[in-house]
Amino acid sequence: MIFLSINIQGENMFKQVLKIGLGLSLVASSLLAAPEKTKLKIGFIALTDCAPLVVAKEKGFFEAEGLDVHVAKEGGGWPGIQQKVISGEYDYSHALAGMPIAATLGINGDTNLQALMSLDLNGNAITYGNKIIEEMEKFGLKKDVRPVSAESLKKYIDFKHEKEGSNYQPLNFGMVHPVSTHNYELRYWMAASGIKPDEDTTIKPFPPPTMPQNLIAGNIDGYCVGEPWNSRIVLKGAGSALVTNYDIWNNNPEKVLQARADFVEKNPETTKAVMRAVLKAQMWLDESWENREEAIKYLAQDNYVKAPVEVLRKSMSGTFLYTKDVDSVNPMFNVFANNYAAYPYYSHGMWFITQMYRWGQLTTPVDMKATIEKVYRPDLFEVVAKEVGYSLPESPWKKDGVDEYNKFLDGKVWDPNKAVEYIYDTFEVTSPLVSKEDLMKVNNWTVTTKQPSYVCPYGPAGCADPKYVTKK
């Protein structure tokens, strides 16, 4: 790798340096093996965390890898994304972390899909409408105390049960897909206060951009979604964001870059080229808040997220809008590269399998370790990371809930070596359809976990504190 150390003043000279850097990138790319397929289609949903794909396109990172990429906005929600990846219409896609796992296990598809890399950490929130918030405030909700628990919601639900008896009408909430982080986060948050999501509420999927209109129309009382669809409601004065997924699980995995396993096998050089371009975009996004501001302008375009710059800025620029006119500092609401955000940890992927069991989505026992090693590709990511200078953790397995900037709302710990116990013994509210004994029989294995230090090698954006920034 070639590093330039140049002290230049003036905007014109700075532009020349950028051109030199792009030229060096083109030269470096030419020394790598040629991609098998160069004309590609990558699907995405209109959310701020599609930013790595948009930036890779707009900043020329795909082009520098010799790729002609059409970054295509999907109008059919996450089911549309999944269908088109499985059918081959999309070569790669922006995806919920649980989607390739679910497809491989035969949920919402029956195809071995792979998570090539993580696209980001955090990025979601739970937003409720004014009507239900008013009811929760009667039972002690304080919107300005962070993190907000679901205790007031639990008390309101108990009140409704007592008042309505056998005619109890469940509250209605929205999320984006049955195997989404959003579904599991919404359930986790409610269950931590004793709410039984499948008895006390109804949870239905909606495409992310339709959440605000469904809330305003009264179809749902609240929802969990990514940005900018929380800020939309808050700015309209129609509701408040009560809790972010960072509040529920600090620096949790969110989206991944997915593809069919057979496509990856057939096109290994193309896959690595795509991953290099996306990883460079992720590093660029966390390099500075100025870069984030540039990215916001890309995302605002009609062919991408199609949202006002001021709305996108509420979450992408180091703040988050919980309530109208009050921006709260949250530099880690979107993390793209810092803190190993791009690394596809096996342990992160396995957590999603535990939630599929916890909420009764899986009905047969599977070897969780063998499954996640079939889906997540830290081995391939390691090759690409070394080519672009992205730092790697010591192990693809780690515990969550034990480190600073990596805690759960309820103080629980996720240890992959205790995956079965985590499902059955950790939570008061859990509803698996497979017995603990049967699941234990096929999960007789151990892994070596190693805890990474909190680091921000790429810049201040997405970093907890400037003191952790190591980039000079």
N, C-alpha and C positions, 0 to 999 in steps of 0.2 A: 504494500500500500504506500502511496506517495502523500506526504504531508507538505503543505505550503505554509511558510511563516512570512507574511508580507505586511508591512506597515504602510498603508496607502491612505491618503486623504482625498476626499472628493467623491461625489456620487458617480461620475463617469468612470473613474479608476475602479471603484467598487464593482460596478457592472462588468468591467473587464475581468476582474478576479472571478466573478461568478461564471463568466464564459469559460475561463481557464479551467475552473473546477468541473464544469460540465464536460469540457473536452477531455479532461483526464478520466472522467467516469466513462466516457465513450471508449477511450483507449483501453481501460481496464476491462470493460465488458467484452471488447473484441478479442481479448486473450482467453476468454472463457469459451467452453464448448457452445456451439450454436444451438438455439432452441429448435426443437422438432416442429413446433407449430408457432407461427408468429402473429397470425390474425386471431384475436381472442375476444370473447364476450364475457364480461364479469358483471353479475347482477348485484344490486344493492337496494336497500330500503331507505326512504328519505328520513334519516336520523343523523344527528351530528357525528355519531361514531362511525359513519361511513367515510369520515375525513381521510384516513390513510389511502383509500382507493381513489378519492377525488384528487388529493394532492399528488399522488403518484402519476395521475394523468396530466394534471394541469402544470406541474413543475417539470415534466419531461422525464421522470424516472423510468416509466415504462419504455419510452422511446429510446432512452439511453441503453436499454437492455436489448434493443432490436425488436421490440414488440409493438404491434399495432393493436391497441386495446380499445374496445368500445365499452365504456362504463355505463351500464344500462339500468335506469330506474325501474324497479318492479312495482306495478300497481296492484298486484294481487296479494299483497301482504306476504308474511313468511311462508304460508303454504305454497304460494306462487313461486317463491325462490326455491323451495325444496323440490317441487315438481320439475322445474326447469333445469336444476342441477342433475337430478336423477335421469331426466330424459336426454341430457347432453346439450340442450339449448344454451345453457350457461356453462362455460368451461370451469369457472371458479365463481365463488360468491361470498359476499358479506353474509354471515350466518350467526344465529344464536348458538352459544357454545353447546347447548344440549342437542341441537339438530343432527349433526353427524353421528352422535352416539345413538340417538333414538332410531335413526334410519338403519343403522347397522344392526340394531336389536329388533328391528321389525315394527317399530312404532312410527306412524306417519311416514311410511315408506319401507322398503325392504331391499336396501342397497348399501354396500359397504362404502360409506363416505368417510373422508378423513379431515381432521382439523390440522391444517398445516402450520398455523401460527395463531397466536392470540392477536387481536386487533386493538384491544384496549382493556382498561380496568375501569370499573364504576360506570357512571353515566345515566343511571335511572333514578326515578323518584316515585313515591306514592302520593297522588294528588286526589283530594276529596272536594266535592262540591260544597257550597256554602250551607245548604240545607242540612246535610248530615253533620257538618262541623258545628253548627248551632246546637244540634242535639248532643253531640259529644261534649261541648263546653258545659252543658248542664251537669255532666258527670265528671267534671274535673279536667278536661282538656286544656292545656296551656300550650298554645302553638309556638311560643317563643322559647320554650325550654328544650334544649337539644341533648340527646336525641329524644324525639317524641315516641312514647310507647303506645301500644294499642289498649291500654287499660281502660281508658274512657270509652272506647268502642265496645269493649267487653261488657262494661256496666250498662251501656245503652242496649246492647243485644239482650242481656239478661232481663232488663226492664221490658223490652218488646216481647220476650217469651212469656213473662208473667202476665202482661196485659192482653196478649193475643191468644195465649193458650194453644189449642190445637189448630187455630187459624193463623199461626205465626207465618209472617211473610218475610223470607230471607232478604237481607240486603244484597244488592247487585253490584258486582265489581267487574272491571275489565282488566284484561292483560293481553299480551300480544300473540301467545301461542302456548299450547299445553306443556311443551317441554322448554319453555323460555325461562331465563333467569328471573324474569318479571313474575311469572306464576309462582316460582319457588320462593322468591323474596317476599311477595305479598302474603303467601301462606306462612312463611317463617315468622314474619312480623306479627301477624295476627295470633298464630299458635303460641308464641312466646308469652302472650297474656292470657292464654287459656281458651281462646276462640277455636272452635272446630270448623275449619273453612268449608267442609263439604256438608255440614249440617246447619250451620248458622248463617251461611252466605251462599250466593250463587256466583261463580266466577266464570266469565265467558271471554273468548278471544275476539279481538277486533284488530284490524290493521292499525298500526301506530298513528298515522295521520288522522284517522277518524275518531280518535279518543275524545278530543275536545267537543266535537259536535254531538257525540253520543251522550256526554255528560250534560251538556246544555239542554239536549232534548229530553232528559230525564230517563234515558234508557239504562243508565248506570249511576250509582251514587259516588263512585270514585274509580280510580284505575292506577295501575303501575305501568309506566312507559318510559322510554328514553326521551332525550331532548330533541327538538324544542317543544314537545307537545305537553310538557308540564308548564313551562313558562307561558305558553299561549293562554292557558286558563287563568293563571295568576294575573297576567297583565290585563286580561278582560275583566278582572274583579269577580270572576265566577266561582272561584275556589282558592285553595291554598295547597301548596306542597307540604305535607306533614313530615316526611322523612325521605332521605335519599338512600340508595342502596349502599353508599359509603357508610352511612349511619348504621345500617343493618349489619354489614360485613365490610370492614375497611379494606379497600383495594381488592375487591372481588373480581373474578374473571367475568367478562361480558360477551363480546363478539369474537368470532374466529373467521379465518379465511378457510373455506371448505372447497373440496373437489371430490369427484369420484375416485376411489382407490385405483381402479383400472386405468383411468385417465392419467393419474400421477405416474403409474408404472410405465405406461406407454410413452409419456412425455416428461421424463425427469429433468431435462435441461430447461424446457419451457417452464416447468414448475419452479425450479430454482431461480430462474430469471424473474418471474412474477414475484416471488417471495423477496428477492433482493430489492426490487423496486418499491414494494410496499414497506419493507423494513426501513429503507432510506427515508420514505415519507414519514414514518412514525418518528424516527429520530429527528427529522426536521421540525415536526409539529411540537416536540418538547424542547427544542433548542432555545426558543424565546417566545415571549408573549407577543412580540411583533409578528412573528411567524403565524401565531394563532389568529391574529387580526387579519392577516392576508388570507388564511384558510377560511375564515368566516365569510369573506367576500366571495370566495369560490362556492361555498356551500349555499349561499343565498340565491344563487342562480336558479332559474326555472328548471333546468335539466338535472339539478341535484336536489337539495332539500326544499327549495322554493319557500323560504321564510325570510322575514325582514332581518336585516343585519342586527338591529337592536335586540331582537328576540334571541337570535343565535348567540349574541355576545353575553347574554345573561349566564350562560353555563360554560362557554368555551374560553372565557377570559379570566378564570380564576375566582369567579364568584358563583353563587347560585341564588335564585329568586324563590325563597320559600313563601313569602307573602308580598303583596303588592307594595312597591315603593321602598322595600327593605332588601338590599343586596347583602347577602352574607358571604364572607370570605370562605372560599373552599377551593384552593388551588388543585386539589386532587379529584375534583368532580369528574374530569376527563384526564386519564393518563394513557399515553400512547406508547411510550418507549421507556421512560424512567421506571425504576423499581422492577426491572425484568418484565415489564408489561406485555411485551411481544412474545414472551417465551410460553410455549404450550406445556405447562406442567401436567404430568400424569395425574397428580393428586387433585388438581383442579377439576380435571375431567371426571375423575371417579366420584367427586362430590355430587355431581349431577346424577350419577347412577343411584347414589344413596337416596336422593330426593325422589327419583322415579319409583323406588321401592317404598319410601316413606308415605307417599300419597297414592299408592295402589295402582300405578301405571304399568308396572311390570308384574306379570302373574306367574312367571317361572324363574327358578334360581339360575343365575349365570355367574361365571367366574368374572368378577369385576376387574381384576387385574389384567387378565387375558383380553377382555373386551376393550379396555381403554388403551392397551398397547397396540391394538389393531386399528384404533381410530386416531389417537393423538400421535404427532410425529416430531417429538423433540430431537430425534436422531437426524432427520433431514434439516430441521431448523438449525442445529449446531453447525452443519456444513455451511449454510448460507450466512449465519451470523459471523463466522470467522472470515468470510469473504468481504463483508462490509464493515467489520470492526465493531460488532455489537457484543457487549459483554454477556457472559453466560453464568448462571448459577451453578453450584457444585453438583446438584442432583435434580432430576425431574420429579422427585418426591419430597414433599415438605408437609409440616403441620400448619394448620391455620388456626388463628385465635390465640396464639401465644406470643406474638411479637408486637412491638410498638408499630402503629399504623397498620395493624392487621388483626383486629379484634372483632368478635361478634357482639351484637347488641345484648345478648343474654349471657355472655361470658362463657359460652360453650367452646369446646376445642374439637377441631376436626383432625383426627389422626388416621391416615389411611390404613395403618396396621390394626385399627379397631373399627373398620368400616361397618361390619355387621352389628357390633354393639352400638355404634353410633345411631343406626336406624331404629333399633328396638329399645335401647336402655337409656338413651340420652334425653329424650323428649317426653313430656307428659302427653302431648298430642301427637299421635302418629297412627297411621292406618294402613300398614302393609298387608298385602294379600298373600304373601309367601311367608311360611313359618321361619323363625330364626334358625331352627335346627337344620332345615333343608338348605338355607342359604349358607350356613356355616360349612356344610359338607363340601361345597364346591369352591370355597374360598379359604383353603388351608395353605396360606402363603404369607410371607413377610417381605417387606421392602426396607431399604435403608433411607431414612429421611435426613435431610440436612437443611438447617435454617439459613436462608440468605440474609445478609445484612441489608438494611435499607440504604439504597444508593440512588443518586440522580446523576448518571454520567453524561447526560445529553444536554442539560440546561435547566433553567428555573421553572419552565412551564410544566405543570403536572407534578411539581415537587412540594413536599410538605413544608420545607424550610430551605432558604438559600444556603444554609450551612452544609447541606448534604450534596450540593452541586459540586462535582469534581471536574467538570469541563472548564478548561482555561480559555 
